[in-house]
Amino acid sequence: FTFLSGAERSSPFLVEDHQIVIHIDSTRLPYLHDRRNVKLLKLNPGLLFPWAQRIIWQDVKLMKRRMRNDLPVDYCQHFEVTTEKPGVCVSFQSLPAHKFAIGQASAVTLRNHCDAIIKAAKRRPTVSDDLSVLSNQCDHYYNIHEKDTPESVIFRQEPLIDSAFMAFDMRRESCRMYIGRLFCSWLDEIHCYSDRDQVSFSTAFSSSGLHLARASEGLSKGLTIYEDSDGSPMVHFTSPVCHWYNHLFSTCTLTVLGSPAQNAPRVPSDQNKKIRVSLIVAGTLQRFLFKSTVEKVIAPLTASEIEVDYYLSLSTSKAK
């Protein structure tokens, strides 16, 4: 699904390429700027898709990236290694030591991230943030975490993320409850201060009741996982080295977490047996997604020397 605001359509739903576009009436949203309104969609995965067992949020800006390894080749496999294998509820991408994140500074800290945002925002006259509010917000967070409290310990560990890509496992009640509480606190910070969600994340996260866990036996060394008071893993931070700024997101994430990076689906390794797949599609032309079928299904199969028979039956009548 792709959310789109500001465009008038006779129907709120439209299939474009391989995305179902949901048009949003901006006049019904509470804030003046879409930059702030989009957080209501971004940080409410359980409310928007209550039936979904697995949810991945991806900012639309990532869809414009052209480098081969900037995005996952196989989203299901990405979810498996970053979220399901560590047994967590949420997987975040750690913020890297990159000029877009911390400017010319050497350490990935909230202070350096704030300074980089403020410097960049001065060159963007249409930015919706009030820079004085953003500066005061950063100062406020450091001030409230001066004392030694459990929340301050987490805050000082600098749990900074790039919120453009997040994966959620909604199958467990405990996960749904934790994600709801964390994101409610996160939205509170955004409502009270700037709309820069990456700035407010560390404070919302530090108050969510987790602590840093040691790498679990059988998982990769250096795996950053936070667990609850019962010792259950809840949140995974993917290595900052794997960030899409470094053009390694699709391959590095799988390699770091101990899964082979590959473009083709995993198939039985019987070299003497020729595999042939029959793909049968039936439905309406309005909902037919040809390009994604070729790119995500047929191409990887044929790349693995699997023969594909493609049968298609479409109706031109309107979808109900």
C-alpha positions in Angstrom: 0.0 0.0 0.0 1.1 3.6 -0.7 -0.5 6.6 1.0 -0.8 9.7 -1.1 -2.2 13.0 0.0 -3.2 16.1 -1.9 -4.6 14.4 -5.1 -8.3 14.2 -5.8 -9.6 10.9 -7.1 -13.1 9.5 -7.6 -12.0 6.4 -5.7 -9.8 6.4 -2.6 -8.0 3.2 -3.9 -6.1 2.9 -7.2 -3.7 0.3 -8.4 -0.5 1.8 -9.9 2.3 -0.4 -10.9 2.6 -2.9 -8.0 1.2 -0.6 -5.3 -2.3 -0.1 -4.1 -2.4 3.7 -3.7 -4.6 5.0 -0.9 -5.5 8.7 -1.4 -5.8 10.7 1.8 -7.9 13.9 2.1 -5.4 16.3 3.8 -8.2 18.5 4.9 -9.4 15.8 7.4 -6.0 15.5 9.0 -5.2 17.4 12.2 -2.0 19.2 11.3 -1.1 21.9 8.8 1.9 20.1 7.3 1.8 16.7 5.7 5.3 16.1 7.2 3.6 15.9 10.6 0.4 14.3 9.4 2.2 11.3 7.9 3.5 10.3 11.3 -0.1 9.4 12.2 0.0 6.8 9.4 3.6 5.8 10.0 3.3 5.2 13.7 0.0 3.4 13.8 0.6 0.1 12.1 -1.7 -1.9 14.3 -4.6 0.5 13.9 -4.3 0.8 10.1 -3.8 -2.9 9.4 -5.3 -4.8 12.4 -5.5 -8.0 10.3 -1.8 -8.0 9.3 0.6 -10.4 11.1 3.8 -8.8 9.6 4.1 -5.2 8.6 7.0 -3.3 6.9 7.0 0.5 6.8 9.1 2.0 4.0 9.2 5.8 3.3 8.4 6.6 -0.3 11.8 8.3 -0.7 13.4 4.9 -0.5 11.4 3.8 -3.6 13.3 6.4 -5.6 16.7 4.9 -4.8 18.3 3.3 -7.9 21.3 1.4 -6.5 20.8 -2.4 -6.6 21.4 -3.1 -2.9 19.6 -0.1 -1.4 16.4 -2.1 -0.8 15.7 -5.7 0.1 15.5 -8.1 -2.9 13.2 -10.4 -0.9 11.2 -8.6 1.8 10.0 -11.8 3.3 13.5 -13.0 3.8 14.5 -9.6 5.2 11.7 -9.8 7.7 12.8 -13.4 8.6 16.4 -12.5 9.4 15.9 -9.1 11.0 12.7 -9.7 13.0 11.6 -13.4 13.1 15.0 -15.0 13.6 16.0 -12.8 16.6 12.5 -13.3 18.0 11.7 -9.6 18.4 8.6 -7.5 17.9 10.3 -4.6 16.0 13.4 -4.2 13.9 14.9 -0.8 13.3 17.7 0.4 11.1 20.5 2.0 13.2 21.6 5.5 12.2 25.1 5.4 10.5 28.1 7.6 10.9 27.3 9.4 7.7 27.3 13.1 6.7 23.6 13.1 6.1 23.0 11.9 9.7 25.7 13.6 11.8 27.4 16.1 9.4 31.1 16.2 9.8 31.0 14.8 13.4 32.7 11.5 14.2 30.2 10.1 16.8 26.6 9.1 16.2 24.9 11.0 19.0 21.6 12.8 19.3 23.4 16.1 19.7 25.3 15.6 16.5 22.2 14.5 14.7 20.3 17.5 15.8 23.1 19.8 14.7 23.1 18.1 11.3 19.4 18.5 10.9 19.4 22.2 11.9 22.3 23.0 9.5 20.5 21.2 6.6 17.2 22.7 7.4 18.5 26.2 7.1 19.0 25.5 3.4 15.4 24.2 3.0 12.9 27.1 3.3 9.9 24.8 3.0 10.9 22.7 6.0 8.0 22.5 8.5 10.1 22.5 11.6 10.6 25.6 13.8 14.4 25.3 14.2 14.3 27.0 17.6 11.8 24.4 18.8 14.0 21.6 17.5 17.1 23.1 19.2 15.2 23.5 22.5 13.9 19.9 22.1 17.4 18.5 21.9 18.5 20.5 24.9 15.5 19.4 26.8 16.1 15.7 26.2 19.7 16.0 27.5 18.6 17.9 30.5 15.9 15.4 31.6 18.4 12.6 31.3 21.2 14.1 33.4 20.3 12.0 36.5 21.1 8.3 36.8 17.8 6.6 36.1 17.0 3.4 34.1 15.6 5.6 31.4 18.7 7.8 31.3 20.9 4.7 31.0 19.1 3.7 27.8 19.1 7.3 26.5 22.9 7.5 26.9 23.3 4.4 24.8 22.3 6.5 21.9 19.6 4.3 20.4 19.3 6.3 17.2 17.5 5.0 14.1 16.5 5.9 10.6 12.8 5.5 10.7 12.4 5.3 6.9 12.4 1.5 7.2 10.8 -0.5 10.1 9.6 -4.1 10.4 6.9 -5.2 12.9 5.8 -8.7 14.0 2.2 -8.4 15.1 1.5 -12.0 15.8 2.0 -11.9 19.5 -0.3 -10.0 21.9 2.8 -8.9 23.9 4.3 -7.4 20.7 1.1 -5.6 19.8 0.9 -4.1 23.3 4.5 -3.0 23.3 4.4 -1.5 19.8 1.2 0.4 20.7 2.7 1.8 23.9 6.0 2.8 22.3 4.5 4.5 19.3 1.9 6.3 21.4 4.7 7.8 23.5 6.6 8.6 20.3 3.6 10.4 18.8 3.2 12.4 22.0 6.7 13.7 21.6 6.1 14.6 18.0 2.8 16.4 18.9 4.5 18.4 21.6 7.8 19.2 19.8 9.1 19.0 16.3 7.9 16.6 13.6 11.4 15.1 13.4 10.6 11.6 14.6 14.2 10.4 14.7 15.0 13.1 17.2 12.2 12.1 19.6 12.7 8.3 19.2 15.5 7.9 21.7 13.4 9.5 24.5 10.3 7.5 23.7 12.3 4.3 23.4 14.2 4.9 26.7 11.0 5.1 28.6 9.5 1.9 27.1 10.9 -0.4 29.9 13.6 -2.3 28.0 17.3 -2.9 28.6 20.2 -3.8 26.4 20.7 -7.6 26.2 23.8 -9.6 25.5 24.0 -11.3 22.1 21.9 -14.5 22.3 23.6 -17.8 21.8 23.5 -18.9 18.1 23.0 -15.4 16.8 25.6 -13.1 15.3 28.1 -11.3 17.5 27.4 -7.7 17.9 23.7 -8.2 17.5 22.0 -5.3 19.2 18.8 -6.5 21.0 16.8 -4.9 23.8 14.7 -7.1 26.0 12.0 -6.6 28.7 12.2 -7.4 32.4 11.3 -11.0 31.7 14.3 -11.4 29.4 12.1 -11.6 26.2 13.7 -10.0 23.2 11.6 -7.1 22.0 13.6 -4.8 19.7 16.4 -5.3 17.2 18.7 -2.6 15.9 20.3 -3.6 12.5 24.0 -2.7 12.2 24.6 0.9 11.1 27.0 -0.4 8.5 24.1 -1.9 6.6 22.3 1.4 6.1 21.2 2.2 2.5 23.6 5.2 2.5 26.3 2.7 2.1 24.4 0.8 -0.7 24.6 -2.4 1.3 21.1 -2.7 2.8 19.9 -5.8 1.0 23.1 -7.9 1.2 24.8 -6.6 4.4 21.8 -7.2 6.6 21.5 -10.8 5.6 25.3 -11.4 5.9 25.6 -9.8 9.3 22.7 -11.8 10.7 24.1 -15.1 9.4 21.9 -15.8 6.3 23.3 -16.1 2.8 22.5 -13.1 0.7 20.8 -14.2 -2.5 18.5 -12.8 -5.2 16.8 -16.0 -6.0 14.4 -18.0 -3.8 15.6 -21.0 -1.9 14.9 -24.2 -3.8 15.7 -27.9 -3.3 19.3 -28.7 -4.3 18.6 -31.8 -6.3 20.8 -31.3 -9.4 19.3 -34.2 -11.3 15.7 -33.1 -11.0 14.4 -30.3 -13.3 12.0 -28.0 -11.5 8.9 -26.6 -13.3 6.4 -24.3 -11.8 2.9 -23.5 -12.9 1.7 -20.0 -12.1 -2.0 -19.5 -12.5 -3.6 -16.1 -12.0 -7.3 -15.2 -12.2 -9.1 -12.0 -11.4 -9.9 -8.6 -12.7 -7.9 -6.4 -15.0 -8.3 -3.5 -12.6 -6.4 -5.3 -9.9 -3.9 -7.1 -12.1 -0.2 -6.4 -11.2 1.9 -7.6 -14.1 5.2 -5.8 -13.5 5.6 -7.0 -9.9 4.7 -10.6 -10.9 7.5 -10.6 -13.5 10.1 -8.9 -11.2 9.3 -10.6 -7.9 8.2 -14.1 -9.0 9.0 -15.1 -12.6 12.4 -13.4 -12.9 13.9 -15.0 -9.7 12.5 -18.4 -10.6 13.9 -18.4 -14.1 17.2 -17.0 -12.7 17.4 -20.2 -10.7 16.8 -22.3 -13.9 13.3 -23.1 -12.9 10.8 -23.3 -15.8 7.7 -21.2 -15.3 4.3 -21.8 -17.1 2.3 -18.7 -16.7 -1.5 -18.9 -17.1 -3.7 -15.8 -16.9 -7.4 -15.3 -16.9 -8.7 -11.7 -16.4 -12.1 -10.1 -16.5 -12.7 -6.5 -17.7 -15.6 -6.0 -15.4 -15.2 -3.6 -12.4 -13.8 -5.1 -9.2 -16.2 -5.3 -6.3 
